[in-house]
């Protein structure tokens, strides 16, 4: 038995034990006792911890040797997964998918594989059972991956469908970053113009994973913790050799001249220092370039402005997304209506494509254009340009 029965007398004695005065002796206790053990223990001892910052610095400096075991990089993780799943019938794609999970340990994989072996049926595959167990373990341990990565694309991505203002062509910038391995970029412009999509394309083109961070991932109600999260963000991206995308960067790089609180200044300072030290690819997106701190603007290697589609780009994208690539179906009436939508962006086409996806329906060319016009009408630039009263 784990808890063997004891007599009544023994139970009463144990309950009174804490009330009995401790005998006096020459031994030490508390912090001094731990210090004595660390300094005079003749037996080689290994101390293991998951949170070294919770150990008193007075104890830490008494250890003869310190070793931090970090999460292995993507390449090493793939070898680790293959070795752990040796003998388990899984596909190459599944192995690669597991290797993308940061913080995955061999013990977790073995536990998930044992669960899959016990729960396997003809209707459920081993891969789905392993994924289910790992997902549940992440929830239980609070280690859910929040890096997000790429979004699901509903439109055909094409660099020619970007209307950007930059001194250098996008393909040249991508090749330069691929060769150098580092660079900081600022993508600014109206929503839906393709800023985030270009960051995703950049990560694919240079063969690196994408880590996406937003305000909700970094901001904290505790003083100083936001700055710690910023530092951890850069450290994580560097360890993963990833492209780091900070969405809506104006939340953290606001002009310090307009700051009203001390922490607003310290957060910008921390972000600027992180950008200075980071030896990787860092992309910031913003709709509000004029609110960024001048020191932040100087730190960006490339600043690229994103604008709505040109008339020619609108037609090409309409042919691809609404007419299934058949340009002969583009009538003069469709062309005239499309020409009026001067604020149309790739994101508007994606919004309409998601409608067709959710409704499980195929829109005709006219229906597709009707929805594009509806998306166009609600844009602030279009609403503000409308006439009032009898003024047209």
Secondary structure by P-SEA (a helix, b strand, c coil): cccccccaaaaaaaaaccccccccccccccaaaaaaaacccccbbbbbbcccccccaaaaaaccbbbbbccccaaaaaaaaaaaaccccccaaaaaaaaacccccaaaaaaaaaaaaaaccccccaaaaaaaaaaaaaaaaccccccccccccccccccccccccccccaaaaaaaaaaaccbbbbbbccccccaaaaaaaaaaaabbbbbbbccccccccccaaaaaaaaaaaaaaaaacccccccccccccccccccccaaaaaaaaaaaaaaaacccbbbbbbcccccccaaaaaaccbbbbbbcccaaaaaaaaaacccccccccccaaaaaaaaacccccaaaaaaaaaaaaaacccccaaaaaaaaaaaaaacaaaaaaccccccc
